[in-house]
Amino acid sequence: MTTVPSPCINWCDINPENGYCRGCYRTLTEIAEWSDMTNPEKLEVWTQLSIRKPQAPL
């Protein structure tokens, strides 16, 4: 079984305005729990990232 890859791009900086990492757009909770998530949970996070990214201020 193939695991869903992490969206991490090694630019870890949490935006205090929205709580999303400026590199991957995950929350601290999502980052911390990534390795314990199931593939469907990881895919759901990926879906959320595509929604968050265009809306996240730099």
PyMOL Python script that loads the backbone (N, CA, C, O; Angstrom):
from pymol import cmd

cmd.read_pdbstr("""\
ATOM      1  N   MET A   1       0.836  -1.179   0.000  1.00  0.00           N
ATOM      2  CA  MET A   1       0.000   0.000   0.000  1.00  0.00           C
ATOM      3  C   MET A   1       0.886   1.250   0.000  1.00  0.00           C
ATOM      4  O   MET A   1       1.818   1.361   0.797  1.00  0.00           O
ATOM      5  N   THR A   2       0.591   2.167  -0.885  1.00  0.00           N
ATOM      6  CA  THR A   2       1.332   3.416  -0.973  1.00  0.00           C
ATOM      7  C   THR A   2       0.735   4.422  -0.005  1.00  0.00           C
ATOM      8  O   THR A   2      -0.484   4.537   0.122  1.00  0.00           O
ATOM      9  N   THR A   3       1.608   5.146   0.671  1.00  0.00           N
ATOM     10  CA  THR A   3       1.122   6.155   1.595  1.00  0.00           C
ATOM     11  C   THR A   3       1.041   7.512   0.897  1.00  0.00           C
ATOM     12  O   THR A   3       1.797   7.783  -0.037  1.00  0.00           O
ATOM     13  N   VAL A   4       0.142   8.341   1.344  1.00  0.00           N
ATOM     14  CA  VAL A   4      -0.046   9.678   0.776  1.00  0.00           C
ATOM     15  C   VAL A   4       1.146  10.542   1.203  1.00  0.00           C
ATOM     16  O   VAL A   4       1.465  10.595   2.391  1.00  0.00           O
ATOM     17  N   PRO A   5       1.805  11.214   0.266  1.00  0.00           N
ATOM     18  CA  PRO A   5       2.973  12.015   0.616  1.00  0.00           C
ATOM     19  C   PRO A   5       2.613  13.256   1.420  1.00  0.00           C
ATOM     20  O   PRO A   5       1.511  13.794   1.311  1.00  0.00           O
ATOM     21  N   SER A   6       3.553  13.688   2.213  1.00  0.00           N
ATOM     22  CA  SER A   6       3.384  14.910   2.989  1.00  0.00           C
ATOM     23  C   SER A   6       3.474  16.118   2.056  1.00  0.00           C
ATOM     24  O   SER A   6       4.249  16.106   1.100  1.00  0.00           O
ATOM     25  N   PRO A   7       2.692  17.154   2.327  1.00  0.00           N
ATOM     26  CA  PRO A   7       2.784  18.376   1.525  1.00  0.00           C
ATOM     27  C   PRO A   7       3.920  19.293   1.970  1.00  0.00           C
ATOM     28  O   PRO A   7       4.088  20.378   1.412  1.00  0.00           O
ATOM     29  N   CYS A   8       4.697  18.874   2.962  1.00  0.00           N
ATOM     30  CA  CYS A   8       5.772  19.699   3.510  1.00  0.00           C
ATOM     31  C   CYS A   8       6.795  20.065   2.431  1.00  0.00           C
ATOM     32  O   CYS A   8       7.234  19.210   1.661  1.00  0.00           O
ATOM     33  N   ILE A   9       7.169  21.357   2.388  1.00  0.00           N
ATOM     34  CA  ILE A   9       8.204  21.814   1.456  1.00  0.00           C
ATOM     35  C   ILE A   9       9.407  22.364   2.225  1.00  0.00           C
ATOM     36  O   ILE A   9      10.243  23.069   1.661  1.00  0.00           O
ATOM     37  N   ASN A  10       9.485  22.035   3.512  1.00  0.00           N
ATOM     38  CA  ASN A  10      10.587  22.448   4.379  1.00  0.00           C
ATOM     39  C   ASN A  10      10.684  23.959   4.542  1.00  0.00           C
ATOM     40  O   ASN A  10      11.781  24.498   4.688  1.00  0.00           O
ATOM     41  N   TRP A  11       9.558  24.637   4.518  1.00  0.00           N
ATOM     42  CA  TRP A  11       9.468  26.056   4.845  1.00  0.00           C
ATOM     43  C   TRP A  11       8.419  26.161   5.937  1.00  0.00           C
ATOM     44  O   TRP A  11       7.248  26.421   5.662  1.00  0.00           O
ATOM     45  N   CYS A  12       8.841  25.961   7.165  1.00  0.00           N
ATOM     46  CA  CYS A  12       7.926  25.871   8.293  1.00  0.00           C
ATOM     47  C   CYS A  12       7.827  27.215   9.014  1.00  0.00           C
ATOM     48  O   CYS A  12       8.752  27.640   9.706  1.00  0.00           O
ATOM     49  N   ASP A  13       6.694  27.861   8.833  1.00  0.00           N
ATOM     50  CA  ASP A  13       6.452  29.160   9.452  1.00  0.00           C
ATOM     51  C   ASP A  13       4.938  29.306   9.589  1.00  0.00           C
ATOM     52  O   ASP A  13       4.225  29.398   8.590  1.00  0.00           O
ATOM     53  N   ILE A  14       4.456  29.325  10.819  1.00  0.00           N
ATOM     54  CA  ILE A  14       3.013  29.414  11.042  1.00  0.00           C
ATOM     55  C   ILE A  14       2.564  30.872  10.966  1.00  0.00           C
ATOM     56  O   ILE A  14       3.089  31.731  11.675  1.00  0.00           O
ATOM     57  N   ASN A  15       1.607  31.134  10.116  1.00  0.00           N
ATOM     58  CA  ASN A  15       1.032  32.464   9.970  1.00  0.00           C
ATOM     59  C   ASN A  15       0.112  32.714  11.165  1.00  0.00           C
ATOM     60  O   ASN A  15      -0.880  32.003  11.325  1.00  0.00           O
ATOM     61  N   PRO A  16       0.415  33.710  12.011  1.00  0.00           N
ATOM     62  CA  PRO A  16      -0.408  33.952  13.198  1.00  0.00           C
ATOM     63  C   PRO A  16      -1.815  34.447  12.870  1.00  0.00           C
ATOM     64  O   PRO A  16      -2.705  34.371  13.717  1.00  0.00           O
ATOM     65  N   GLU A  17      -2.028  34.943  11.673  1.00  0.00           N
ATOM     66  CA  GLU A  17      -3.347  35.450  11.292  1.00  0.00           C
ATOM     67  C   GLU A  17      -4.353  34.340  11.022  1.00  0.00           C
ATOM     68  O   GLU A  17      -5.541  34.494  11.306  1.00  0.00           O
ATOM     69  N   ASN A  18      -3.879  33.209  10.469  1.00  0.00           N
ATOM     70  CA  ASN A  18      -4.831  32.143  10.140  1.00  0.00           C
ATOM     71  C   ASN A  18      -4.435  30.780  10.705  1.00  0.00           C
ATOM     72  O   ASN A  18      -5.216  29.833  10.616  1.00  0.00           O
ATOM     73  N   GLY A  19      -3.243  30.660  11.283  1.00  0.00           N
ATOM     74  CA  GLY A  19      -2.819  29.403  11.885  1.00  0.00           C
ATOM     75  C   GLY A  19      -2.304  28.371  10.904  1.00  0.00           C
ATOM     76  O   GLY A  19      -2.075  27.224  11.287  1.00  0.00           O
ATOM     77  N   TYR A  20      -2.113  28.749   9.639  1.00  0.00           N
ATOM     78  CA  TYR A  20      -1.621  27.819   8.627  1.00  0.00           C
ATOM     79  C   TYR A  20      -0.127  28.014   8.416  1.00  0.00           C
ATOM     80  O   TYR A  20       0.388  29.130   8.492  1.00  0.00           O
ATOM     81  N   CYS A  21       0.552  26.915   8.152  1.00  0.00           N
ATOM     82  CA  CYS A  21       1.963  26.984   7.789  1.00  0.00           C
ATOM     83  C   CYS A  21       2.060  27.705   6.438  1.00  0.00           C
ATOM     84  O   CYS A  21       1.292  27.422   5.518  1.00  0.00           O
ATOM     85  N   ARG A  22       2.991  28.617   6.333  1.00  0.00           N
ATOM     86  CA  ARG A  22       3.158  29.356   5.072  1.00  0.00           C
ATOM     87  C   ARG A  22       3.764  28.490   3.967  1.00  0.00           C
ATOM     88  O   ARG A  22       3.689  28.843   2.790  1.00  0.00           O
ATOM     89  N   GLY A  23       4.357  27.367   4.339  1.00  0.00           N
ATOM     90  CA  GLY A  23       4.945  26.479   3.339  1.00  0.00           C
ATOM     91  C   GLY A  23       3.957  25.465   2.788  1.00  0.00           C
ATOM     92  O   GLY A  23       3.847  25.286   1.575  1.00  0.00           O
ATOM     93  N   CYS A  24       3.228  24.793   3.701  1.00  0.00           N
ATOM     94  CA  CYS A  24       2.352  23.696   3.252  1.00  0.00           C
ATOM     95  C   CYS A  24       0.865  23.952   3.508  1.00  0.00           C
ATOM     96  O   CYS A  24       0.017  23.201   3.027  1.00  0.00           O
ATOM     97  N   TYR A  25       0.546  25.002   4.257  1.00  0.00           N
ATOM     98  CA  TYR A  25      -0.842  25.397   4.548  1.00  0.00           C
ATOM     99  C   TYR A  25      -1.588  24.439   5.462  1.00  0.00           C
ATOM    100  O   TYR A  25      -2.818  24.454   5.523  1.00  0.00           O
ATOM    101  N   ARG A  26      -0.824  23.591   6.185  1.00  0.00           N
ATOM    102  CA  ARG A  26      -1.456  22.751   7.203  1.00  0.00           C
ATOM    103  C   ARG A  26      -1.472  23.494   8.537  1.00  0.00           C
ATOM    104  O   ARG A  26      -0.715  24.443   8.742  1.00  0.00           O
ATOM    105  N   THR A  27      -2.341  23.052   9.432  1.00  0.00           N
ATOM    106  CA  THR A  27      -2.349  23.576  10.790  1.00  0.00           C
ATOM    107  C   THR A  27      -1.287  22.844  11.600  1.00  0.00           C
ATOM    108  O   THR A  27      -0.778  21.807  11.173  1.00  0.00           O
ATOM    109  N   LEU A  28      -0.954  23.382  12.766  1.00  0.00           N
ATOM    110  CA  LEU A  28       0.003  22.689  13.634  1.00  0.00           C
ATOM    111  C   LEU A  28      -0.497  21.299  14.009  1.00  0.00           C
ATOM    112  O   LEU A  28       0.292  20.356  14.076  1.00  0.00           O
ATOM    113  N   THR A  29      -1.784  21.163  14.252  1.00  0.00           N
ATOM    114  CA  THR A  29      -2.363  19.860  14.589  1.00  0.00           C
ATOM    115  C   THR A  29      -2.192  18.883  13.435  1.00  0.00           C
ATOM    116  O   THR A  29      -1.796  17.737  13.648  1.00  0.00           O
ATOM    117  N   GLU A  30      -2.483  19.321  12.222  1.00  0.00           N
ATOM    118  CA  GLU A  30      -2.331  18.445  11.054  1.00  0.00           C
ATOM    119  C   GLU A  30      -0.872  18.034  10.860  1.00  0.00           C
ATOM    120  O   GLU A  30      -0.588  16.889  10.509  1.00  0.00           O
ATOM    121  N   ILE A  31       0.045  18.964  11.087  1.00  0.00           N
ATOM    122  CA  ILE A  31       1.468  18.649  10.960  1.00  0.00           C
ATOM    123  C   ILE A  31       1.869  17.608  12.006  1.00  0.00           C
ATOM    124  O   ILE A  31       2.537  16.622  11.694  1.00  0.00           O
ATOM    125  N   ALA A  32       1.452  17.843  13.243  1.00  0.00           N
ATOM    126  CA  ALA A  32       1.827  16.944  14.340  1.00  0.00           C
ATOM    127  C   ALA A  32       1.226  15.556  14.192  1.00  0.00           C
ATOM    128  O   ALA A  32       1.855  14.570  14.574  1.00  0.00           O
ATOM    129  N   GLU A  33       0.021  15.462  13.644  1.00  0.00           N
ATOM    130  CA  GLU A  33      -0.677  14.178  13.550  1.00  0.00           C
ATOM    131  C   GLU A  33      -0.483  13.466  12.212  1.00  0.00           C
ATOM    132  O   GLU A  33      -0.991  12.360  12.028  1.00  0.00           O
ATOM    133  N   TRP A  34       0.243  14.081  11.275  1.00  0.00           N
ATOM    134  CA  TRP A  34       0.357  13.541   9.921  1.00  0.00           C
ATOM    135  C   TRP A  34       0.767  12.073   9.894  1.00  0.00           C
ATOM    136  O   TRP A  34       0.155  11.270   9.190  1.00  0.00           O
ATOM    137  N   SER A  35       1.790  11.722  10.649  1.00  0.00           N
ATOM    138  CA  SER A  35       2.305  10.348  10.584  1.00  0.00           C
ATOM    139  C   SER A  35       1.328   9.321  11.156  1.00  0.00           C
ATOM    140  O   SER A  35       1.446   8.131  10.866  1.00  0.00           O
ATOM    141  N   ASP A  36       0.371   9.766  11.960  1.00  0.00           N
ATOM    142  CA  ASP A  36      -0.626   8.856  12.526  1.00  0.00           C
ATOM    143  C   ASP A  36      -1.930   8.829  11.738  1.00  0.00           C
ATOM    144  O   ASP A  36      -2.813   8.022  12.030  1.00  0.00           O
ATOM    145  N   MET A  37      -2.059   9.698  10.746  1.00  0.00           N
ATOM    146  CA  MET A  37      -3.297   9.764   9.958  1.00  0.00           C
ATOM    147  C   MET A  37      -3.391   8.596   8.985  1.00  0.00           C
ATOM    148  O   MET A  37      -2.378   8.068   8.525  1.00  0.00           O
ATOM    149  N   THR A  38      -4.610   8.206   8.685  1.00  0.00           N
ATOM    150  CA  THR A  38      -4.849   7.207   7.649  1.00  0.00           C
ATOM    151  C   THR A  38      -4.729   7.889   6.281  1.00  0.00           C
ATOM    152  O   THR A  38      -4.753   9.116   6.191  1.00  0.00           O
ATOM    153  N   ASN A  39      -4.601   7.101   5.236  1.00  0.00           N
ATOM    154  CA  ASN A  39      -4.541   7.688   3.901  1.00  0.00           C
ATOM    155  C   ASN A  39      -5.784   8.525   3.578  1.00  0.00           C
ATOM    156  O   ASN A  39      -5.638   9.615   3.025  1.00  0.00           O
ATOM    157  N   PRO A  40      -7.001   8.063   3.898  1.00  0.00           N
ATOM    158  CA  PRO A  40      -8.171   8.908   3.637  1.00  0.00           C
ATOM    159  C   PRO A  40      -8.121  10.237   4.405  1.00  0.00           C
ATOM    160  O   PRO A  40      -8.546  11.269   3.887  1.00  0.00           O
ATOM    161  N   GLU A  41      -7.608  10.209   5.621  1.00  0.00           N
ATOM    162  CA  GLU A  41      -7.479  11.455   6.388  1.00  0.00           C
ATOM    163  C   GLU A  41      -6.460  12.388   5.734  1.00  0.00           C
ATOM    164  O   GLU A  41      -6.678  13.598   5.667  1.00  0.00           O
ATOM    165  N   LYS A  42      -5.360  11.833   5.257  1.00  0.00           N
ATOM    166  CA  LYS A  42      -4.351  12.641   4.580  1.00  0.00           C
ATOM    167  C   LYS A  42      -4.907  13.245   3.293  1.00  0.00           C
ATOM    168  O   LYS A  42      -4.638  14.404   2.977  1.00  0.00           O
ATOM    169  N   LEU A  43      -5.673  12.463   2.562  1.00  0.00           N
ATOM    170  CA  LEU A  43      -6.282  12.979   1.336  1.00  0.00           C
ATOM    171  C   LEU A  43      -7.257  14.111   1.635  1.00  0.00           C
ATOM    172  O   LEU A  43      -7.367  15.059   0.858  1.00  0.00           O
ATOM    173  N   GLU A  44      -7.959  14.017   2.749  1.00  0.00           N
ATOM    174  CA  GLU A  44      -8.872  15.094   3.147  1.00  0.00           C
ATOM    175  C   GLU A  44      -8.083  16.362   3.453  1.00  0.00           C
ATOM    176  O   GLU A  44      -8.507  17.458   3.085  1.00  0.00           O
ATOM    177  N   VAL A  45      -6.940  16.225   4.123  1.00  0.00           N
ATOM    178  CA  VAL A  45      -6.094  17.391   4.386  1.00  0.00           C
ATOM    179  C   VAL A  45      -5.645  18.003   3.062  1.00  0.00           C
ATOM    180  O   VAL A  45      -5.697  19.221   2.894  1.00  0.00           O
ATOM    181  N   TRP A  46      -5.205  17.166   2.119  1.00  0.00           N
ATOM    182  CA  TRP A  46      -4.793  17.672   0.809  1.00  0.00           C
ATOM    183  C   TRP A  46      -5.922  18.456   0.146  1.00  0.00           C
ATOM    184  O   TRP A  46      -5.674  19.488  -0.479  1.00  0.00           O
ATOM    185  N   THR A  47      -7.156  17.978   0.277  1.00  0.00           N
ATOM    186  CA  THR A  47      -8.307  18.688  -0.284  1.00  0.00           C
ATOM    187  C   THR A  47      -8.446  20.060   0.366  1.00  0.00           C
ATOM    188  O   THR A  47      -8.707  21.054  -0.311  1.00  0.00           O
ATOM    189  N   GLN A  48      -8.268  20.105   1.682  1.00  0.00           N
ATOM    190  CA  GLN A  48      -8.358  21.374   2.400  1.00  0.00           C
ATOM    191  C   GLN A  48      -7.249  22.335   1.977  1.00  0.00           C
ATOM    192  O   GLN A  48      -7.472  23.544   1.915  1.00  0.00           O
ATOM    193  N   LEU A  49      -6.070  21.818   1.689  1.00  0.00           N
ATOM    194  CA  LEU A  49      -4.954  22.673   1.296  1.00  0.00           C
ATOM    195  C   LEU A  49      -5.253  23.422   0.014  1.00  0.00           C
ATOM    196  O   LEU A  49      -4.903  24.594  -0.122  1.00  0.00           O
ATOM    197  N   SER A  50      -5.891  22.760  -0.915  1.00  0.00           N
ATOM    198  CA  SER A  50      -6.220  23.418  -2.179  1.00  0.00           C
ATOM    199  C   SER A  50      -7.233  24.536  -1.976  1.00  0.00           C
ATOM    200  O   SER A  50      -7.291  25.474  -2.770  1.00  0.00           O
ATOM    201  N   ILE A  51      -8.026  24.442  -0.926  1.00  0.00           N
ATOM    202  CA  ILE A  51      -8.987  25.498  -0.593  1.00  0.00           C
ATOM    203  C   ILE A  51      -8.289  26.627   0.158  1.00  0.00           C
ATOM    204  O   ILE A  51      -8.565  27.801  -0.089  1.00  0.00           O
ATOM    205  N   ARG A  52      -7.394  26.280   1.065  1.00  0.00           N
ATOM    206  CA  ARG A  52      -6.706  27.267   1.902  1.00  0.00           C
ATOM    207  C   ARG A  52      -5.685  28.095   1.146  1.00  0.00           C
ATOM    208  O   ARG A  52      -5.591  29.304   1.355  1.00  0.00           O
ATOM    209  N   LYS A  53      -4.931  27.470   0.283  1.00  0.00           N
ATOM    210  CA  LYS A  53      -3.773  28.129  -0.334  1.00  0.00           C
ATOM    211  C   LYS A  53      -4.129  29.424  -1.045  1.00  0.00           C
ATOM    212  O   LYS A  53      -3.475  30.435  -0.790  1.00  0.00           O
ATOM    213  N   PRO A  54      -5.108  29.453  -1.906  1.00  0.00           N
ATOM    214  CA  PRO A  54      -5.394  30.718  -2.602  1.00  0.00           C
ATOM    215  C   PRO A  54      -5.889  31.827  -1.656  1.00  0.00           C
ATOM    216  O   PRO A  54      -5.761  33.012  -1.964  1.00  0.00           O
ATOM    217  N   GLN A  55      -6.449  31.436  -0.513  1.00  0.00           N
ATOM    218  CA  GLN A  55      -7.024  32.402   0.400  1.00  0.00           C
ATOM    219  C   GLN A  55      -6.036  32.874   1.454  1.00  0.00           C
ATOM    220  O   GLN A  55      -6.288  33.870   2.133  1.00  0.00           O
ATOM    221  N   ALA A  56      -4.919  32.180   1.602  1.00  0.00           N
ATOM    222  CA  ALA A  56      -3.980  32.498   2.674  1.00  0.00           C
ATOM    223  C   ALA A  56      -3.140  33.713   2.292  1.00  0.00           C
ATOM    224  O   ALA A  56      -2.515  33.722   1.232  1.00  0.00           O
ATOM    225  N   PRO A  57      -3.119  34.740   3.147  1.00  0.00           N
ATOM    226  CA  PRO A  57      -2.277  35.898   2.875  1.00  0.00           C
ATOM    227  C   PRO A  57      -0.815  35.554   3.116  1.00  0.00           C
ATOM    228  O   PRO A  57      -0.493  34.742   3.983  1.00  0.00           O
ATOM    229  N   LEU A  58       0.058  36.173   2.348  1.00  0.00           N
ATOM    230  CA  LEU A  58       1.485  35.963   2.547  1.00  0.00           C
ATOM    231  C   LEU A  58       1.906  36.865   3.633  1.00  0.00           C
ATOM    232  O   LEU A  58       3.081  36.883   4.000  1.00  0.00           O
TER     233      LEU A  58
END
""", "prot")
cmd.dss("prot")
cmd.show_as("cartoon", "prot")
cmd.util.cbc("prot")
cmd.orient("prot")
